[in-house]
Amino acid sequence: MLSVRQKANLYLKLFSFNKVPMLWLCRPKIIRIDDDMVEVKVPLRRRTKNHLDSMYIGALVAGADVAGGFLAAMKAQNQGQPISLAFKGIKADFIKRPQSDVHFICTEGASIDDMLNETISTGQRVNRDVTIVATCPKLEGDAPVAEFKLTLSLKAK
């Protein structure tokens, strides 16, 4: 029997390979997942590096996208009602150069639950910012190397 994390990683691999090949190239992996948070790791490899041997900005944004989007998609699937999910905007602060594997942490589970309840009850599109913090635990510990605010947009179909 597969654990919740193993099922999530299998789903992420299949989804990224079939629907978003850019994500598949970055090889994101879910490290922790529960109702309140998700932690996703994107390894620093040849495909995710820039010319300065730090993580490329596109790979950083892809990791933030997975962290915020996967938590929302998992919660929407658990609701049992089809939900349209997209990101409308992004604000990012790049604090340090990420020179090792990057972990993206989204702890917005309660806010996403509120958004889902609102869109299901009203039928209207709901937009809110979700915060994702990127860290390099191997080199920097828990100090953030980047912070993202992605505008998540949900609508019940």
DSSP file (Angstrom, degrees, kcal/mol; ACC not computed):
  #  RESIDUE AA STRUCTURE BP1 BP2  ACC     N-H-->O    O-->H-N    N-H-->O    O-->H-N    TCO  KAPPA ALPHA  PHI   PSI    X-CA   Y-CA   Z-CA
    1    1 A M              0   0    0      0, 0.0     2,-0.2     0, 0.0     0, 0.0   0.000 360.0 360.0 360.0 133.7    0.0    0.0    0.0
    2    2 A L        -     0   0    0      1,-0.1     2,-0.0     2,-0.0     0, 0.0  -0.580 360.0-125.1 -84.3 143.2    1.4    3.4   -0.9
    3    3 A S     >  -     0   0    0     -2,-0.2     4,-2.4     1,-0.1     5,-0.2  -0.295  31.2-102.3 -75.8 170.0    1.6    6.2    1.6
    4    4 A V  H  > S+     0   0    0      1,-0.2     4,-2.4     2,-0.2     5,-0.1   0.904 124.2  50.0 -60.0 -42.5    0.0    9.6    0.9
    5    5 A R  H  > S+     0   0    0      2,-0.2     4,-2.4     1,-0.2    -1,-0.2   0.898 110.2  49.4 -65.5 -41.1    3.4   11.1    0.0
    6    6 A Q  H  > S+     0   0    0      2,-0.2     4,-2.3     1,-0.2    -2,-0.2   0.909 112.2  48.0 -65.2 -42.0    4.2    8.2   -2.4
    7    7 A K  H  X S+     0   0    0     -4,-2.4     4,-2.6     2,-0.2    -2,-0.2   0.909 111.4  51.4 -62.9 -41.8    0.8    8.6   -4.1
    8    8 A A  H  X S+     0   0    0     -4,-2.4     4,-2.6     1,-0.2    -2,-0.2   0.910 110.7  47.8 -62.5 -42.8    1.3   12.4   -4.4
    9    9 A N  H  X S+     0   0    0     -4,-2.4     4,-2.4     2,-0.2    -1,-0.2   0.892 111.6  50.1 -66.7 -39.0    4.7   11.9   -6.0
   10   10 A L  H  X S+     0   0    0     -4,-2.3     4,-2.4     2,-0.2    -2,-0.2   0.936 112.6  46.8 -62.8 -46.3    3.4    9.4   -8.4
   11   11 A Y  H  X S+     0   0    0     -4,-2.6     4,-3.0     1,-0.2     5,-0.2   0.915 111.8  51.5 -60.9 -43.5    0.6   11.7   -9.4
   12   12 A L  H  X S+     0   0    0     -4,-2.6     4,-2.7     1,-0.2     5,-0.2   0.904 110.4  48.6 -62.0 -42.3    3.0   14.6   -9.7
   13   13 A K  H  X S+     0   0    0     -4,-2.4     4,-2.3     2,-0.2     5,-0.2   0.935 115.1  43.8 -63.2 -46.7    5.3   12.6  -12.0
   14   14 A L  H  X S+     0   0    0     -4,-2.4     4,-2.4     2,-0.2     5,-0.3   0.922 115.7  48.0 -65.2 -44.1    2.4   11.5  -14.2
   15   15 A F  H  X>S+     0   0    0     -4,-3.0     4,-3.1    -5,-0.2     5,-1.0   0.935 114.3  45.5 -62.0 -47.7    0.9   15.0  -14.3
   16   16 A S  H  <5S+     0   0    0     -4,-2.7     8,-0.5    -5,-0.2     4,-0.4   0.896 114.1  48.4 -67.4 -38.6    4.1   16.7  -15.1
   17   17 A F  H  <5S+     0   0    0     -4,-2.3    -1,-0.2    -5,-0.2    -2,-0.2   0.922 123.2  32.2 -65.4 -43.3    5.1   14.2  -17.8
   18   18 A N  H  <5S+     0   0    0     -4,-2.4    -2,-0.2    -5,-0.2    -3,-0.2   0.833 135.2  19.1 -84.8 -34.0    1.7   14.3  -19.6
   19   19 A K  T  <5S+     0   0    0     -4,-3.1    -3,-0.2    -5,-0.3    -2,-0.1   0.799 130.7  25.2-110.9 -36.7    0.6   17.9  -19.0
   20   20 A V    >>< +     0   0    0     -5,-1.0     4,-1.3    -4,-0.4     3,-1.3  -0.691  57.0 178.9-135.6  79.8    3.6   20.2  -18.1
   21   21 A P  H 3> S+     0   0    0      0, 0.0     4,-2.2     0, 0.0     5,-0.2   0.774  79.3  66.4 -57.0 -28.0    6.8   18.8  -19.4
   22   22 A M  H 3> S+     0   0    0      1,-0.2     4,-1.2     2,-0.2    -5,-0.1   0.908 102.3  48.1 -59.3 -40.6    8.8   21.8  -18.0
   23   23 A L  H <> S+     0   0    0     -3,-1.3     4,-1.1     1,-0.2     3,-0.4   0.908 107.8  55.0 -64.8 -40.9    7.9   20.5  -14.5
   24   24 A W  H  < S+     0   0    0     -4,-1.3     3,-0.5    -8,-0.5    -2,-0.2   0.880 104.8  53.7 -60.8 -38.3    9.0   17.0  -15.5
   25   25 A L  H  < S+     0   0    0     -4,-2.2    -1,-0.2     1,-0.2    -2,-0.2   0.824 106.6  52.2 -65.5 -31.2   12.4   18.3  -16.6
   26   26 A C  H  < S-     0   0    0     -4,-1.2    -1,-0.2    -3,-0.4    -2,-0.2   0.697  98.5-144.1 -78.1 -19.5   12.9   20.0  -13.1
   27   27 A R     <  -     0   0    0     -4,-1.1    -3,-0.1    -3,-0.5    -2,-0.1   0.925  20.6-166.8  57.6  52.8   12.1   16.7  -11.3
   28   28 A P        -     0   0    0      0, 0.0     2,-0.4     0, 0.0    14,-0.2  -0.378   1.8-163.3 -67.6 150.4   10.2   18.1   -8.3
   29   29 A K  E     -A   41   0A   0     12,-2.2    12,-3.4    -2,-0.0     2,-0.5  -1.000  19.1-125.9-137.6 134.7    9.6   15.7   -5.4
   30   30 A I  E     +A   40   0A   0     -2,-0.4    10,-0.3    10,-0.2     3,-0.1  -0.697  26.5 176.7 -82.1 123.5    7.2   16.1   -2.5
   31   31 A I  E     +     0   0A   0      8,-3.2     2,-0.3    -2,-0.5    -1,-0.2   0.862  68.6   5.9 -92.7 -46.0    9.0   15.7    0.8
   32   32 A R  E     +A   39   0A   0      7,-1.3     7,-2.9   -27,-0.1    -1,-0.4  -0.994  64.7 173.6-139.8 145.3    6.1   16.4    3.2
   33   33 A I  E     +A   38   0A   0     -2,-0.3     2,-0.2     5,-0.2     5,-0.2  -0.963  12.2 138.6-153.2 135.8    2.4   16.8    2.7
   34   34 A D        -     0   0    0      3,-2.4    -2,-0.0    -2,-0.3    75,-0.0  -0.854  66.7 -72.7-154.0-169.0   -0.6   17.1    5.0
   35   35 A D  S    S+     0   0    0     -2,-0.2     3,-0.1     1,-0.2    40,-0.0   0.762 127.9  36.9 -66.7 -24.7   -3.8   19.2    5.2
   36   36 A D  S    S+     0   0    0      1,-0.2    73,-2.0    73,-0.1     2,-0.3   0.721 121.1  12.7-101.3 -24.6   -1.9   22.4    6.2
   37   37 A M        -     0   0    0     71,-0.2    -3,-2.4    70,-0.1     2,-0.3  -0.966  47.4-156.0-152.7 163.0    1.3   22.3    4.2
   38   38 A V  E     -AB  33 106A   0     68,-1.9    68,-2.3    -2,-0.3     2,-0.5  -0.994   7.3-160.0-140.5 142.9    3.4   20.9    1.5
   39   39 A E  E     -AB  32 105A   0     -7,-2.9    -8,-3.2    -2,-0.3    -7,-1.3  -0.989  12.6-173.7-125.3 123.3    7.2   20.8    1.0
   40   40 A V  E     -AB  30 104A   0     64,-2.6    64,-3.5    -2,-0.5     2,-0.5  -0.934   9.9-151.5-118.7 136.4    8.6   20.2   -2.5
   41   41 A K  E     -AB  29 103A   0    -12,-3.4   -12,-2.2    -2,-0.4    62,-0.2  -0.921   6.8-169.4-110.2 132.9   12.2   19.7   -3.4
   42   42 A V  E     - B   0 102A   0     60,-2.8    60,-2.4    -2,-0.5   -15,-0.1  -0.983  24.9-133.2-115.3 118.6   13.7   20.7   -6.7
   43   43 A P        -     0   0    0      0, 0.0     2,-0.9     0, 0.0     5,-0.1  -0.409  13.8-120.1 -73.2 145.6   17.2   19.3   -7.1
   44   44 A L        +     0   0    0     -2,-0.1     2,-0.2    11,-0.1    57,-0.2  -0.772  57.5 143.9 -82.8 109.3   20.0   21.5   -8.4
   45   45 A R    >>  -     0   0    0     -2,-0.9     4,-1.0    55,-0.1     3,-1.0  -0.742  67.4 -79.8-136.7-179.0   21.1   19.7  -11.5
   46   46 A R  T 34 S+     0   0    0      1,-0.3     3,-0.4    -2,-0.2     7,-0.1   0.870 127.8  49.8 -56.0 -38.8   22.4   20.5  -15.0
   47   47 A R  T 34 S+     0   0    0      1,-0.2    -1,-0.3   -22,-0.1    -3,-0.1   0.682 115.5  41.6 -77.6 -17.0   18.9   21.3  -16.2
   48   48 A T  T <4 S+     0   0    0     -3,-1.0     8,-3.2    -5,-0.1    -1,-0.2   0.425  96.8  97.0-109.0   0.2   18.0   23.6  -13.3
   49   49 A K  B  <  -F   55   0B   0     -4,-1.0     6,-0.2    -3,-0.4     2,-0.2  -0.552  56.3-151.6 -89.7 153.3   21.3   25.5  -13.1
   50   50 A N    >   -     0   0    0      4,-2.4     3,-1.6    -2,-0.2     6,-0.1  -0.453  44.7 -82.4-105.1-171.9   22.2   28.8  -14.6
   51   51 A H  T 3  S+     0   0    0      1,-0.3    -2,-0.0    -2,-0.2     5,-0.0   0.589 127.9  58.2 -70.4 -10.2   25.6   30.1  -15.7
   52   52 A L  T 3  S-     0   0    0      2,-0.2    -1,-0.3     3,-0.0     3,-0.1   0.254 115.8-111.7-100.2  10.2   26.4   31.1  -12.1
   53   53 A D  S <  S+     0   0    0     -3,-1.6     2,-0.3     1,-0.3    -2,-0.1   0.773  84.7 110.3  61.0  29.2   25.9   27.5  -10.8
   54   54 A S  S    S-     0   0    0     45,-0.0    -4,-2.4     1,-0.0    -1,-0.3  -0.781  82.8 -70.0-120.5 172.6   22.8   28.5   -8.9
   55   55 A M  B     -F   49   0B   0     43,-2.3    -6,-0.3    -2,-0.3   -11,-0.1  -0.423  52.7-115.6 -71.1 133.5   19.2   27.6   -9.6
   56   56 A Y     >  -     0   0    0     -8,-3.2     4,-2.0    -2,-0.2     3,-0.5  -0.327  20.5-120.2 -64.3 143.5   17.7   29.2  -12.7
   57   57 A I  H  > S+     0   0    0      1,-0.2     4,-2.4     2,-0.2     5,-0.2   0.847 112.8  55.9 -58.4 -36.4   14.8   31.6  -12.1
   58   58 A G  H  > S+     0   0    0      1,-0.2     4,-2.1     2,-0.2    -1,-0.2   0.886 107.7  48.1 -64.4 -38.4   12.5   29.5  -14.2
   59   59 A A  H  > S+     0   0    0     -3,-0.5     4,-2.2     2,-0.2    -2,-0.2   0.865 110.3  52.9 -69.4 -36.0   13.2   26.4  -12.1
   60   60 A L  H  X S+     0   0    0     -4,-2.0     4,-2.1     2,-0.2    -2,-0.2   0.931 111.3  45.2 -63.8 -45.1   12.6   28.5   -8.9
   61   61 A V  H  X S+     0   0    0     -4,-2.4     4,-2.5     1,-0.2    -2,-0.2   0.884 110.9  54.1 -67.0 -37.5    9.2   29.7  -10.2
   62   62 A A  H  X S+     0   0    0     -4,-2.1     4,-2.2     2,-0.2    -1,-0.2   0.906 108.5  49.5 -62.2 -40.6    8.3   26.1  -11.3
   63   63 A G  H  X S+     0   0    0     -4,-2.2     4,-2.3     2,-0.2    -2,-0.2   0.903 111.3  48.2 -64.3 -41.5    9.0   24.9   -7.8
   64   64 A A  H  X S+     0   0    0     -4,-2.1     4,-2.4     2,-0.2     5,-0.3   0.901 110.0  53.5 -64.5 -40.1    6.9   27.6   -6.3
   65   65 A D  H  X S+     0   0    0     -4,-2.5     4,-2.8     1,-0.2     5,-0.3   0.921 109.8  47.2 -59.0 -46.4    4.1   26.7   -8.7
   66   66 A V  H  X S+     0   0    0     -4,-2.2     4,-2.8     2,-0.2     5,-0.4   0.927 111.5  50.9 -63.2 -44.9    4.2   23.1   -7.7
   67   67 A A  H  X S+     0   0    0     -4,-2.3     4,-1.1     1,-0.2    -2,-0.2   0.940 119.8  33.9 -61.4 -48.6    4.2   23.9   -4.0
   68   68 A G  H  X S+     0   0    0     -4,-2.4     4,-1.4     2,-0.2    -2,-0.2   0.905 123.0  45.3 -73.3 -41.6    1.2   26.2   -4.2
   69   69 A G  H  X S+     0   0    0     -4,-2.8     4,-2.7    -5,-0.3     5,-0.2   0.861 108.8  53.6 -73.2 -36.9   -0.7   24.4   -6.9
   70   70 A F  H  X S+     0   0    0     -4,-2.8     4,-2.7    -5,-0.3     5,-0.2   0.906 107.8  50.1 -68.4 -39.5   -0.3   20.9   -5.6
   71   71 A L  H  X S+     0   0    0     -4,-1.1     4,-2.1    -5,-0.4    -1,-0.2   0.928 114.6  45.2 -62.5 -43.6   -1.7   21.7   -2.2
   72   72 A A  H  X S+     0   0    0     -4,-1.4     4,-2.5     2,-0.2    -2,-0.2   0.906 113.5  49.4 -66.1 -41.3   -4.7   23.4   -3.8
   73   73 A A  H  X S+     0   0    0     -4,-2.7     4,-2.4     2,-0.2    -2,-0.2   0.899 110.7  50.2 -65.4 -40.4   -5.2   20.6   -6.4
   74   74 A M  H  X S+     0   0    0     -4,-2.7     4,-1.9     2,-0.2    -1,-0.2   0.926 113.1  45.8 -63.1 -44.9   -5.1   17.9   -3.6
   75   75 A K  H  X S+     0   0    0     -4,-2.1     4,-1.2    -5,-0.2    -2,-0.2   0.891 112.1  51.3 -66.4 -39.2   -7.6   19.8   -1.5
   76   76 A A  H  X>S+     0   0    0     -4,-2.5     4,-0.8     1,-0.2     5,-0.7   0.904 109.3  50.6 -63.9 -40.9   -9.9   20.3   -4.5
   77   77 A Q  H ><5S+     0   0    0     -4,-2.4     3,-0.7     1,-0.2    -1,-0.2   0.886 107.8  53.3 -63.9 -38.4   -9.8   16.6   -5.4
   78   78 A N  H 3<5S+     0   0    0     -4,-1.9    -1,-0.2     1,-0.2    -2,-0.2   0.761 100.2  62.5 -68.0 -24.7  -10.7   15.8   -1.8
   79   79 A Q  H 3<5S-     0   0    0     -4,-1.2    -1,-0.2    -3,-0.3    -2,-0.2   0.785 101.1-137.0 -69.8 -26.9  -13.7   18.1   -2.1
   80   80 A G  T <<5 +     0   0    0     -4,-0.8    -3,-0.1    -3,-0.7    -2,-0.1   0.529  68.7 106.1  83.1   4.9  -15.1   15.8   -4.8
   81   81 A Q  S   <S-     0   0    0     -5,-0.7    -1,-0.2     0, 0.0    -2,-0.2  -0.957  79.1-106.6-118.3 136.8  -16.2   18.7   -7.0
   82   82 A P        -     0   0    0      0, 0.0    75,-2.4     0, 0.0     2,-0.4  -0.388  40.2-170.6 -64.3 133.7  -14.3   19.8  -10.2
   83   83 A I  E     -C  156   0A   0     73,-0.2     2,-0.5    74,-0.1    73,-0.2  -0.983  21.2-135.8-128.1 134.8  -12.4   23.0   -9.6
   84   84 A S  E     -C  155   0A   0     71,-3.4    71,-1.7    -2,-0.4     2,-0.4  -0.816  29.1-169.8 -87.6 126.5  -10.6   25.1  -12.2
   85   85 A L  E     +C  154   0A   0     -2,-0.5     2,-0.3    69,-0.2    69,-0.2  -0.969  16.8 145.6-124.9 130.7   -7.2   26.1  -10.8
   86   86 A A  E     -C  153   0A   0     67,-1.9    67,-3.1    -2,-0.4     2,-0.5  -0.976  42.4-118.7-153.2 163.5   -4.8   28.7  -12.2
   87   87 A F  E     -C  152   0A   0     -2,-0.3    65,-0.2    65,-0.2     3,-0.1  -0.942  21.9-177.5-107.6 131.6   -2.2   31.3  -11.1
   88   88 A K  E     +     0   0A   0     63,-3.0     2,-0.3    -2,-0.5    64,-0.1   0.696  62.7   3.4-100.2 -24.3   -3.0   34.9  -12.1
   89   89 A G  E     -C  151   0A   0     62,-0.7    62,-2.4     2,-0.0     2,-0.3  -0.979  54.8-150.1-158.1 166.2    0.1   36.7  -10.8
   90   90 A I  E     -C  150   0A   0     -2,-0.3     2,-0.4    60,-0.2    60,-0.2  -0.996   6.5-175.5-146.9 138.4    3.4   36.4   -9.1
   91   91 A K  E     -C  149   0A   0     58,-1.9    58,-2.8    -2,-0.3     2,-0.4  -0.999  19.3-176.8-128.4 130.7    5.5   38.5   -6.8
   92   92 A A  E     -C  148   0A   0     -2,-0.4     2,-0.5    56,-0.2    56,-0.2  -0.986  20.7-163.6-135.3 140.6    9.0   37.2   -6.0
   93   93 A D  E     -C  147   0A   0     54,-2.6    54,-2.2    -2,-0.4     2,-0.8  -0.985  11.8-157.8-118.6 117.8   11.8   38.3   -3.7
   94   94 A F  E     +C  146   0A   0     -2,-0.5    52,-0.3    52,-0.2     3,-0.1  -0.865  18.2 171.2 -98.3 110.1   15.1   36.6   -4.5
   95   95 A I        +     0   0    0     50,-1.9     2,-0.3    -2,-0.8    51,-0.2   0.899  60.3   2.7 -90.6 -47.0   17.2   37.0   -1.3
   96   96 A K  S    S-     0   0    0     49,-1.7    -1,-0.2     0, 0.0    49,-0.0  -0.924  82.2 -92.4-137.6 160.9   20.2   34.8   -1.9
   97   97 A R        -     0   0    0     -2,-0.3     2,-0.9    -3,-0.1    49,-0.1  -0.665  38.9-133.2 -75.1 122.8   21.6   32.6   -4.7
   98   98 A P        +     0   0    0      0, 0.0   -43,-2.3     0, 0.0     4,-0.1  -0.677  32.3 171.4 -79.5 106.5   20.3   29.1   -4.2
   99   99 A Q        +     0   0    0     -2,-0.9     2,-0.3   -45,-0.2   -45,-0.0   0.055  60.2  32.8-109.9  24.7   23.4   27.0   -4.7
  100  100 A S  S    S-     0   0    0      1,-0.0   -45,-0.2   -57,-0.0   -55,-0.1  -0.884 111.0 -39.8-153.8-174.1   22.0   23.6   -3.7
  101  101 A D        -     0   0    0     -2,-0.3     2,-0.4   -57,-0.2    37,-0.4  -0.259  62.2-137.0 -54.5 141.0   18.7   21.7   -3.8
  102  102 A V  E     -B   42   0A   0    -60,-2.4   -60,-2.8    34,-0.1     2,-0.5  -0.887  10.2-155.2-110.9 133.4   15.8   24.1   -3.1
  103  103 A H  E     -BD  41 135A   0     32,-3.1    32,-2.7    -2,-0.4     2,-0.5  -0.920   7.1-156.9-106.0 128.4   12.9   23.2   -0.8
  104  104 A F  E     -BD  40 134A   0    -64,-3.5   -64,-2.6    -2,-0.5     2,-0.5  -0.922  10.1-166.6-108.0 124.0    9.6   25.1   -1.4
  105  105 A I  E     -BD  39 133A   0     28,-2.8    28,-2.3    -2,-0.5     2,-0.5  -0.949  10.1-177.9-120.5 123.9    7.2   25.3    1.5
  106  106 A C  E     +BD  38 132A   0    -68,-2.3   -68,-1.9    -2,-0.5    26,-0.1  -0.983   7.4 174.3-119.2 121.1    3.6   26.4    1.4
  107  107 A T        +     0   0    0     24,-0.5     3,-0.3    -2,-0.5   -70,-0.1  -0.138  46.2 111.7-115.1  35.8    1.7   26.5    4.6
  108  108 A E     >  +     0   0    0      1,-0.2     4,-2.4    23,-0.2     5,-0.2   0.003  29.5 124.6-100.4  27.5   -1.5   28.0    3.3
  109  109 A G  H  > S+     0   0    0    -73,-2.0     4,-2.1     1,-0.2    -1,-0.2   0.888  74.8  48.1 -56.2 -43.8   -3.8   25.0    3.7
  110  110 A A  H  > S+     0   0    0     -3,-0.3     4,-2.0   -74,-0.2    -1,-0.2   0.901 112.0  49.5 -65.9 -40.9   -6.4   26.9    5.8
  111  111 A S  H  > S+     0   0    0      2,-0.2     4,-2.2     1,-0.2    -1,-0.2   0.893 110.6  50.1 -65.0 -40.3   -6.6   29.7    3.3
  112  112 A I  H  X S+     0   0    0     -4,-2.4     4,-2.6     2,-0.2    -1,-0.2   0.885 107.8  54.0 -66.4 -38.2   -7.0   27.3    0.4
  113  113 A D  H  X S+     0   0    0     -4,-2.1     4,-2.5    -5,-0.2    -2,-0.2   0.924 108.9  49.1 -58.8 -44.6   -9.8   25.6    2.3
  114  114 A D  H  X S+     0   0    0     -4,-2.0     4,-2.3     1,-0.2    -2,-0.2   0.906 110.8  50.2 -61.4 -42.4  -11.6   28.9    2.7
  115  115 A M  H  X S+     0   0    0     -4,-2.2     4,-2.6     2,-0.2     5,-0.2   0.923 111.1  48.4 -62.5 -44.7  -11.1   29.7   -1.0
  116  116 A L  H  X S+     0   0    0     -4,-2.6     4,-2.3     1,-0.2     5,-0.2   0.923 111.7  49.0 -62.5 -44.7  -12.6   26.3   -2.0
  117  117 A N  H  X S+     0   0    0     -4,-2.5     4,-2.1     1,-0.2    -1,-0.2   0.899 112.4  49.4 -61.5 -40.1  -15.6   26.7    0.3
  118  118 A E  H  X S+     0   0    0     -4,-2.3     4,-2.4     2,-0.2     6,-0.4   0.929 112.5  45.0 -66.7 -45.9  -16.2   30.2   -1.1
  119  119 A T  H  X S+     0   0    0     -4,-2.6     4,-2.2     1,-0.2    37,-0.3   0.870 114.0  50.0 -68.6 -34.5  -16.1   29.2   -4.7
  120  120 A I  H  < S+     0   0    0     -4,-2.3    -1,-0.2    -5,-0.2    -2,-0.2   0.903 115.9  42.1 -68.7 -40.0  -18.2   26.1   -4.2
  121  121 A S  H  < S+     0   0    0     -4,-2.1    -2,-0.2    -5,-0.2    -1,-0.2   0.857 128.1  28.4 -76.5 -34.3  -20.9   28.0   -2.3
  122  122 A T  H  < S-     0   0    0     -4,-2.4    -3,-0.2    -5,-0.2    -2,-0.2   0.726  88.7-137.2 -99.0 -23.9  -21.0   31.1   -4.6
  123  123 A G     <  +     0   0    0     -4,-2.2     2,-0.2    -5,-0.4    -4,-0.1   0.495  64.6 124.5  76.8   2.2  -19.9   29.6   -7.9
  124  124 A Q  S    S-     0   0    0     -6,-0.4    32,-0.4     1,-0.1    -1,-0.3  -0.573  71.2 -98.4 -94.4 157.2  -17.7   32.7   -8.4
  125  125 A R        -     0   0    0     -2,-0.2     2,-0.4    30,-0.2    30,-0.2  -0.551  37.1-155.2 -72.0 137.3  -14.0   32.8   -9.1
  126  126 A V  E     - E   0 154A   0     28,-3.0    28,-2.7    -2,-0.2     2,-0.4  -0.972   8.6-169.5-120.0 128.4  -11.9   33.4   -6.0
  127  127 A N  E     + E   0 153A   0     -2,-0.4     2,-0.3    26,-0.2    26,-0.2  -0.971  16.5 152.7-120.3 129.5   -8.4   35.0   -6.1
  128  128 A R  E     - E   0 152A   0     24,-2.1    24,-2.8    -2,-0.4     2,-0.3  -0.990  42.4-108.2-150.1 151.8   -6.0   35.2   -3.2
  129  129 A D  E     - E   0 151A   0     -2,-0.3     2,-0.4    22,-0.3    22,-0.2  -0.630  28.2-163.5 -78.8 136.8   -2.3   35.3   -2.7
  130  130 A V  E     - E   0 150A   0     20,-2.6    20,-2.4    -2,-0.3     2,-0.4  -0.964  14.6-134.5-117.1 141.5   -0.5   32.2   -1.3
  131  131 A T  E     - E   0 149A   0     -2,-0.4   -24,-0.5    18,-0.2     2,-0.4  -0.799  18.9-174.2-101.2 134.1    3.0   32.5    0.1
  132  132 A I  E     -DE 106 148A   0     16,-2.6    16,-3.1    -2,-0.4     2,-0.5  -0.996   8.9-156.9-126.1 129.0    5.7   30.0   -0.7
  133  133 A V  E     -DE 105 147A   0    -28,-2.3   -28,-2.8    -2,-0.4     2,-0.5  -0.912   6.1-153.2-108.0 130.4    9.1   30.2    1.0
  134  134 A A  E     +DE 104 146A   0     12,-3.1    11,-3.2    -2,-0.5    12,-1.4  -0.884  19.4 173.2-104.7 131.6   12.2   28.7   -0.7
  135  135 A T  E     -DE 103 144A   0    -32,-2.7   -32,-3.1    -2,-0.5     7,-0.1  -0.900  32.5-143.6-131.5 161.2   15.1   27.4    1.4
  136  136 A C    >>> -     0   0    0      7,-0.7     4,-3.3    -2,-0.3     3,-1.0  -0.774  21.3-179.7-120.6  82.9   18.3   25.6    0.8
  137  137 A P  H 3>5S+     0   0    0      0, 0.0     4,-0.6     0, 0.0    -1,-0.1   0.800  76.0  61.4 -57.2 -31.3   18.5   23.4    4.0
  138  138 A K  H 345S+     0   0    0    -37,-0.4   -36,-0.1     1,-0.1    -2,-0.0   0.877 125.8  11.0 -64.1 -38.3   21.8   21.9    2.9
  139  139 A L  H <45S+     0   0    0     -3,-1.0    -1,-0.1     2,-0.2     0, 0.0   0.783 139.3  29.8-108.6 -38.8   23.7   25.2    2.9
  140  140 A E  H ><5S-     0   0    0     -4,-3.3     3,-1.4     1,-0.3     2,-0.2   0.444  84.5-146.4-108.4  -2.7   21.5   27.9    4.5
  141  141 A G  T 3<<S-     0   0    0     -5,-0.8    -1,-0.3    -4,-0.6    -5,-0.2  -0.535  72.5 -22.2  69.2-134.4   19.4   25.9    7.0
  142  142 A D  T 3  S+     0   0    0     -2,-0.2    -1,-0.2    -7,-0.1    -2,-0.0   0.404 102.8 121.5 -90.7   2.0   16.0   27.4    7.4
  143  143 A A    <   -     0   0    0     -3,-1.4    -7,-0.7    -7,-0.1    -3,-0.1  -0.477  68.5-116.1 -67.9 130.8   17.0   30.9    6.1
  144  144 A P  E     - E   0 135A   0      0, 0.0    -9,-0.3     0, 0.0     3,-0.1  -0.408  26.6-173.6 -69.4 141.3   14.9   31.8    3.0
  145  145 A V  E    S+     0   0A   0    -11,-3.2   -50,-1.9     1,-0.4   -49,-1.7   0.585  77.2   4.4-101.8 -19.1   16.6   32.2   -0.3
  146  146 A A  E     -CE  94 134A   0    -12,-1.4   -12,-3.1   -52,-0.3    -1,-0.4  -0.976  60.1-153.2-159.6 152.2   13.4   33.4   -2.0
  147  147 A E  E     -CE  93 133A   0    -54,-2.2   -54,-2.6    -2,-0.3     2,-0.4  -1.000  14.9-166.4-131.4 132.6    9.8   34.3   -1.2
  148  148 A F  E     -CE  92 132A   0    -16,-3.1   -16,-2.6    -2,-0.4     2,-0.5  -0.924  14.3-165.1-120.0 142.0    7.0   34.0   -3.6
  149  149 A K  E     -CE  91 131A   0    -58,-2.8   -58,-1.9    -2,-0.4     2,-0.5  -0.956  18.1-173.1-121.3 108.6    3.4   35.3   -3.5
  150  150 A L  E     -CE  90 130A   0    -20,-2.4   -20,-2.6    -2,-0.5     2,-1.0  -0.877  24.1-130.8-103.9 131.7    1.4   33.6   -6.2
  151  151 A T  E     -CE  89 129A   0    -62,-2.4   -63,-3.0    -2,-0.5   -62,-0.7  -0.723  26.6-156.4 -83.5 105.3   -2.1   34.8   -6.9
  152  152 A L  E     -CE  87 128A   0    -24,-2.8   -24,-2.1    -2,-1.0     2,-0.5  -0.669   5.2-161.7 -85.2 134.0   -4.1   31.5   -6.9
  153  153 A S  E     +CE  86 127A   0    -67,-3.1   -67,-1.9    -2,-0.4     2,-0.4  -0.973  11.0 179.2-121.6 119.1   -7.4   31.6   -8.8
  154  154 A L  E     +CE  85 126A   0    -28,-2.7   -28,-3.0    -2,-0.5     2,-0.3  -0.933   5.7 173.3-121.1 142.4  -10.1   28.9   -8.1
  155  155 A K  E     -C   84   0A   0    -71,-1.7   -71,-3.4    -2,-0.4     2,-0.2  -0.962  30.8-124.9-147.9 131.5  -13.5   28.5   -9.6
  156  156 A A  E      C   83   0A   0    -32,-0.4   -73,-0.2    -2,-0.3    -2,-0.0  -0.551 360.0 360.0 -70.9 135.4  -16.0   25.6   -9.1
  157  157 A K              0   0    0    -75,-2.4    -1,-0.1    -2,-0.2   -74,-0.1   0.456 360.0 360.0 -84.5 360.0  -17.0   24.2  -12.5
